[in-house]
Amino acid sequence: MLKESVIFQNILYVAQIASYLVSILGIVGIYITVQQFKNKAQKDNEADMERKVLNSMNVMATFAKELIPQISSSRQKVKEEYKKVVDEALQDTKQQVLASTDSENMDAVQEQLRSINEASFDEKTRKSLLVQAKGRAGIVSIFNQLEQLSAYMNYGLVVEDMVYPGLHKVLIRVVDENADLFNSVRSDEAPYKELTTLYEKWKNKQEYESVDKEKKELENKLEKLQQAADNQHRR
């Protein structure tokens, strides 16, 4: 009986040791697994950051090599196209005058034709002609390219701190200068969702930075004025 009890105790002791070993091995295994996961996550994060940096460089290169030259040349093209559409509109107006007047009174007709010029158009017509000129000058193509690049930024595929400083003013200015065309070409089929989202985000950020800068300048000015007042008071 005593012998059986000793055997049972030994078995229990061995079982406890085995249990401890299994627990220790389990903990070690979990630790190794966690470390492996952390290392993999760190490598994935590093690889993801490398991709974002590369995307950022590609976006900035596209702006510098393609978009900015297009934007610069588009302003002159708009002027040229506006002159063309105005001339076309004037010719159409003159044709309508000729078609609707009596050919026997040609002196009056010629006088009326000479009085027709750009100033003859009302503001609404001139704005419509300008929108037409911008469309001919390729501004819509610039919007399309900005839409694609905006998707990269909106979906976190770039490092915004790299891209924003050099590009935000260009993007905001393009949309602001061509807001008439931008609003006219947006529709349910082509809403320019990504460009609109990024424009509003960067516009707000730019205004915040401007206000914050003014605030700091005022605070510095007030501090200097206060120091000067304190110095005068001590005298």
Contacts in CASP RR format, 6 or more apart in sequence:
PFRMAT RR
TARGET T0000
AUTHOR 0000-0000-0000
METHOD contacts of the structure
MODEL  1
MLKESVIFQNILYVAQIASYLVSILGIVGIYITVQQFKNKAQKDNEADME
RKVLNSMNVMATFAKELIPQISSSRQKVKEEYKKVVDEALQDTKQQVLAS
TDSENMDAVQEQLRSINEASFDEKTRKSLLVQAKGRAGIVSIFNQLEQLS
AYMNYGLVVEDMVYPGLHKVLIRVVDENADLFNSVRSDEAPYKELTTLYE
KWKNKQEYESVDKEKKELENKLEKLQQAADNQHRR
49 159 0 8 1.000
51 157 0 8 1.000
52 156 0 8 1.000
52 157 0 8 1.000
52 158 0 8 1.000
52 159 0 8 1.000
53 159 0 8 1.000
53 162 0 8 1.000
55 152 0 8 1.000
55 157 0 8 1.000
55 158 0 8 1.000
56 158 0 8 1.000
56 159 0 8 1.000
56 162 0 8 1.000
56 163 0 8 1.000
57 162 0 8 1.000
59 149 0 8 1.000
59 152 0 8 1.000
59 153 0 8 1.000
59 158 0 8 1.000
59 163 0 8 1.000
59 167 0 8 1.000
60 162 0 8 1.000
60 163 0 8 1.000
60 166 0 8 1.000
60 167 0 8 1.000
62 145 0 8 1.000
62 149 0 8 1.000
63 149 0 8 1.000
63 167 0 8 1.000
63 170 0 8 1.000
66 145 0 8 1.000
67 142 0 8 1.000
67 145 0 8 1.000
67 146 0 8 1.000
67 149 0 8 1.000
67 170 0 8 1.000
68 170 0 8 1.000
70 138 0 8 1.000
70 141 0 8 1.000
70 142 0 8 1.000
70 145 0 8 1.000
71 142 0 8 1.000
71 170 0 8 1.000
71 174 0 8 1.000
74 137 0 8 1.000
74 138 0 8 1.000
74 139 0 8 1.000
74 142 0 8 1.000
77 136 0 8 1.000
77 137 0 8 1.000
77 138 0 8 1.000
78 130 0 8 1.000
78 133 0 8 1.000
78 134 0 8 1.000
78 137 0 8 1.000
78 139 0 8 1.000
80 137 0 8 1.000
81 132 0 8 1.000
81 133 0 8 1.000
81 134 0 8 1.000
81 135 0 8 1.000
81 136 0 8 1.000
81 137 0 8 1.000
82 129 0 8 1.000
82 130 0 8 1.000
82 133 0 8 1.000
84 133 0 8 1.000
84 136 0 8 1.000
85 129 0 8 1.000
85 132 0 8 1.000
85 133 0 8 1.000
85 136 0 8 1.000
86 118 0 8 1.000
86 121 0 8 1.000
86 129 0 8 1.000
89 121 0 8 1.000
89 125 0 8 1.000
89 129 0 8 1.000
90 116 0 8 1.000
90 117 0 8 1.000
90 118 0 8 1.000
90 120 0 8 1.000
93 116 0 8 1.000
93 120 0 8 1.000
94 113 0 8 1.000
94 116 0 8 1.000
97 109 0 8 1.000
97 112 0 8 1.000
97 113 0 8 1.000
97 116 0 8 1.000
98 109 0 8 1.000
98 113 0 8 1.000
101 108 0 8 1.000
101 109 0 8 1.000
101 112 0 8 1.000
103 109 0 8 1.000
118 126 0 8 1.000
121 129 0 8 1.000
127 180 0 8 1.000
130 180 0 8 1.000
131 180 0 8 1.000
131 181 0 8 1.000
131 184 0 8 1.000
134 178 0 8 1.000
134 180 0 8 1.000
134 181 0 8 1.000
135 181 0 8 1.000
139 178 0 8 1.000
139 181 0 8 1.000
140 181 0 8 1.000
140 185 0 8 1.000
142 174 0 8 1.000
143 178 0 8 1.000
143 182 0 8 1.000
143 185 0 8 1.000
143 192 0 8 1.000
143 195 0 8 1.000
146 171 0 8 1.000
146 174 0 8 1.000
146 195 0 8 1.000
147 192 0 8 1.000
147 194 0 8 1.000
147 195 0 8 1.000
148 194 0 8 1.000
150 171 0 8 1.000
150 194 0 8 1.000
150 195 0 8 1.000
150 197 0 8 1.000
150 198 0 8 1.000
150 199 0 8 1.000
151 157 0 8 1.000
151 194 0 8 1.000
152 158 0 8 1.000
153 160 0 8 1.000
153 163 0 8 1.000
153 198 0 8 1.000
154 194 0 8 1.000
154 197 0 8 1.000
154 198 0 8 1.000
164 202 0 8 1.000
164 205 0 8 1.000
168 202 0 8 1.000
168 205 0 8 1.000
168 206 0 8 1.000
169 206 0 8 1.000
171 198 0 8 1.000
171 199 0 8 1.000
171 202 0 8 1.000
172 199 0 8 1.000
172 202 0 8 1.000
172 203 0 8 1.000
172 206 0 8 1.000
175 182 0 8 1.000
175 195 0 8 1.000
175 199 0 8 1.000
182 192 0 8 1.000
185 192 0 8 1.000
186 192 0 8 1.000
186 196 0 8 1.000
END
